Amino acid sequence: MRRDELTKIILPEEEIPKFWYNVQADMPNPLAPGLNPQTLQPLAPADLEPIFPMGLILQEVSQERFIEIPTPVRELYKQYRPTPLIRARNLERVLDTPAHIYFKYEGASPVGSHKLNSALPQVFFNKQQGIKRITTETGAGQWGTALALACKLFGLEAMVYMVKVSFYQKPYRRSIMELYGASCIPSPSNQTANGRMALEKDPETPGTLAMAISEAVEDALSREDTNYSLGSVLNHVCIHQSIIGQEVKAALEMVEDYPDVVIGCCGGGSNFAGIALPFIPDKLAGKKIRLVGVEPAACPTLTRGVFAYDFGDSVGLVPALKMYTLGHDFTPSGIHAGGLRYHGESPLISQLYHDGLLEAVAVKQNPAFEAAMLFAQTESIVPAPESAHAIRYAIDEALRAKEEGVARTIVFNLSGHGFLDLFSYDKYLSGETEDVELSDEEIKRNLGKLPQVP
Amino acid sequence: MRRDELTKIILPEEEIPKFWYNVQADMPNPLAPGLNPQTLQPLAPADLEPIFPMGLILQEVSQERFIEIPTPVRELYKQYRPTPLIRARNLERVLDTPAHIYFKYEGASPVGSHKLNSALPQVFFNKQQGIKRITTETGAGQWGTALALACKLFGLEAMVYMVKVSFYQKPYRRSIMELYGASCIPSPSNQTANGRMALEKDPETPGTLAMAISEAVEDALSREDTNYSLGSVLNHVCIHQSIIGQEVKAALEMVEDYPDVVIGCCGGGSNFAGIALPFIPDKLAGKKIRLVGVEPAACPTLTRGVFAYDFGDSVGLVPALKMYTLGHDFTPSGIHAGGLRYHGESPLISQLYHDGLLEAVAVKQNPAFEAAMLFAQTESIVPAPESAHAIRYAIDEALRAKEEGVARTIVFNLSGHGFLDLFSYDKYLSGETEDVELSDEEIKRNLGKLPQVP
């Protein structure tokens, strides 16, 4: 079929990647080592064993370019992968742009987001090590939902600490996690010492991902049969998500196209890493390709944070990582893109951004919703508010192409659908969503509390 | 690829059918004519012109076997079709059945159900005739959502009367319709004379599809630029949905399989017609294949109704049709499968059922939810409560295959996902869903009010 005829490009099932891609093999500058949060000395793999299985720890530090996907994981990927790469023909027409706009539809996963790509292998490697129960945090709820399902499919228990503001903004997220057999409570909770302390300090806190992580890790440390699982940020998560970008490359080859710009929304970094990092070898080989992460202006980690060691959680239970950060005490406002409310950024994304291989922009909430509405009314899919950030930039890029009268190929990751975010659209439609402006002082205040690394 | 290896069978985009299939060309006994609701005399096509465009009226009475799909409709089908046919490998494993279980995943449509298959052509033919605004009713909200999107894509206004009990059970259905630019109000409403009368009679009524139809038709009759649109029951709707079954046949050929039994849940009949009727020619040619409609025990139109002329709405504004019916005054209890709460049944399904070519069974709400939970926890997709009825029967059939030690191929239509039905799952999980038993008297009472046809 000619490249200009197809709307959906769907790879055959046998072309689901057999290997994950690990960008560490190709990085011009290696990652700085993680530090033990107590001693602030470089981490030994054994430091991670109380909460992670060895299979994932080995991936975390692996320098291998390709890591084989275990058969049971790949069999479950077949329930929804390869996801379609869709040409946004109606959107192109309405924008009257010479650009080709494609989106990779990760919302096609049964949980409605890309998060299942990492939940399945994480639970698999935990099960392999005899773990019976997994704790985690969730922001918007997409990660918690994915982990709940993956635990059910592999026969493990799941316990999800959900950031309080999202728990109430997205009430049916709890329902779907329970339907998949998981427990889900708002964080901070009174189930952990860290949660109780946070509630004492501020009973009205909207919660943060960093606090929910502290609670989930505390819970995991307290039980022998329990491990902790993280849905973004860490290297092994970015590795798992690499199947997104690998599929995008193969699908574009089918229609003889190649991206000028690849876009992902960016919170902890997993979906941006997933779509963008498999293009790093091309970029290093001299291909002219831009890789752009889009973060919320209310939580502008890459664009206004610093590249420094910081804790991933709010109380310093997990390793200190060198990353772009707004400080582990930063509490972003309760924007509707709950999955992007994280103070830090994946160390892989951070290092590559620092080295000039990735770009970043920040987008305000209302322009993101406006782009999401246009997308829904032309391409029919209601996007998650997180993904709306990527759409905003893709549309702006297509409009620039129009202004300049130059064709270009734009690809973005539609990391999730918005069927469980209609509450947020209601707020937007009734004019109740605010565009928060962060002052320089507010950003500086939290950056003053970074750990002092020797 | 060998038939036993694939999990998802996805036809190439160019194999989206180019023609709808019209079973009227193959029926052993023709449909009884529709009757003018005032005179109860056979309907002339002109009787339908005040509310339907000529393109759809011609389809309604067509005896042609194949009807060409207009290019603009087929282009929009490409946004989500062909939908995948998925082998339920995990469910098979858990049931330990020798049966092959496949499901056609119509929830893959951007609105989450099969309804868009008919909304797109209905709006297209209305636009072709210069209509600017379309009214409709919706039960669970799936049809209203599809019509809202189709109107937006073709640039028409949409006005949706939503059955009151569903409006409050599924609050975010209104949000998504508004996001697509439609207006949506609970029915009975005070916007129409029929609605006001119904509210006077019983301000607490949960509403019925029949009443919502009366309101939508009254609205359409009152404005020159406005037509009415129906999401099920009528011949042209069943014709549009035939792309489901046609795709199923082609996909099964790819893996060299053929169904012993094809299953669809059954309210007005459109998704059951869609998956089942394209197999009628095979059955007439002697193939041993069972086609089973699954209705809710709380609204058992085929299994406990009568085959007689009745009105499609509650006040007799739309033609009287010969169909299985529980009487146009029947108010089904507020079960969560709101899309199956209709007193009548598609005349096509009714006639073919009467002639022994289709089967029907009734399923109670709790066993349907129980089946849906097992499905979600093995096949990962959360089904709409309507589709759960089909799953219940598919599982029972797979268990019978196991008991009998005989392999068989079971195919059902997963007509929609349940992301907007989590309220209902909450109720089920907290033990608040009831199994209604209808007495013979209750059924007889409403059947006493059928129109007396001369």
Interface residues (C-beta under 8 A of the other chain):
Chain A: M1 L6 T7 K8 I10 P12 E13 E14 E75 K78 Q79 Y80 I86 R89 N90 A108 P110 V111 G112 L116 L149 K152 L153 Y172 S175 I176 E178 L179 Y180 G181 M373 A376 Q377 T378 E379 S380 I381 V382 H417 F419 L420 L422 F423 Y425 D426 L429
Chain B: M1 E5 L6 T7 K8 I10 P12 E13 E14 E75 K78 Q79 Y80 I86 R89 N90 A108 P110 V111 G112 L116 L149 K152 L153 Y172 S175 I176 E178 L179 Y180 G181 M373 A376 Q377 T378 E379 S380 I381 V382 H417 F419 L420 L422 F423 Y425 D426 L429
